Amino acid sequence: MFKIIPSISVSQGKISILKKGEFANMLKYDINPLDHAKKFEEIGIETIQFADIDGTKKECPVNYGLLEMIAGHTNLKIDYVGGIRTDGDINKVLEYGATYFTASSVAVEHTSLFASWIISYGREKLSLLAHTVDENIFVNVRQKITDVDLYDHIQYFYDRGLKYLKVTDKNRDGLLEGPNFDLYTKLNERFPNACIVASGGVRSVEDIQTLKDIGLYGVIIGRALYEGIVTLEELKLFID
């Protein structure tokens, strides 16, 4: 089943989006996060991504009060991402209502720690998020491109049981210019047993259909929904 995963990304309590993953290039929206989440639930969405932009920048969860509100007023499963660096961070977001968690920078800077989480929390509980520029890893919190090869980075954790993988092409993220379909095709061929989720760039239902046809596990959608470019009615076409 192809998963539609709307993203509620927040900064200072407001729905926001980072263009190209850059903190200095942020769009803010006058949308109530809880109301937005309830609309997703009404059309049959089961899981959303809760992206804590402030948490990413601070390197620890920040908007957990809002996380708790959404968890307490909906039956949505929530995948939290943003600033997870320690077991304490994980326990905190789970305590405040997250069902799953996603980590990114820590997997680059402390590979053994993230690998240990696959065992200690279980492969169904966590996802690896890889930001990439020209197939090298981009560390969002440091705002820098590394010399770490995207495929080698993923392979390390794939060999250790990683199941869920989100990949974002930084140069497409938040720009409404379309996903990097070639990248996702390569990833799907190289890691056939991973559940790969595309993130960034979706601008139409046609983009969603193409990602589904590639054979991905799912897609994360943010800005296109915030701006009504992809409607909730259109999303229903992909919800079983």
C-alpha angles and dihedrals in degrees: 000000000000111000125221107203115184114205124224103194116183141190122180089351095305130106106256141166132210114221109222088353092287120144090208091055104060131151120202127203132204092230126127107236095212094048088048091052092049091054090055091051091050093060094049103267110154103186134034132183116236107202114193104202092180089051091053091052095044093041094233135069113283111162096053091127090064090044089055091049094054092044091049097048101040138041092229121133107236126211107199122207129172131089102352107159106143144034087254090059091051093049091049096054091044089050091052094052111280115142095194137011136215128204132190122160094039089059089059098042099035106025096166092053094053091045089054090055090061086065101034097046099025130248092265092061104055142046133200114228114203120190112198142189116189089342094305122112119263114204105216098197091052093038091224140122114235132201090243111123113235095223095046089049093053094041092059092060095034088060088053096054105276110164108172121057130176119190127190126188100217092210091059100038115119094351102103090227098123133269124283096259094179090056093051092047090055092047093050091051095046098044104034096164095051123097099233121198122194116221128185138030102041109153105161147014086258089063090052092050092050091053089049091050090052086062101248123157094235152319135246115219126192125141095031088060095042090055097040094243088127111034131211089243090057091049090058088071089070099042117093 
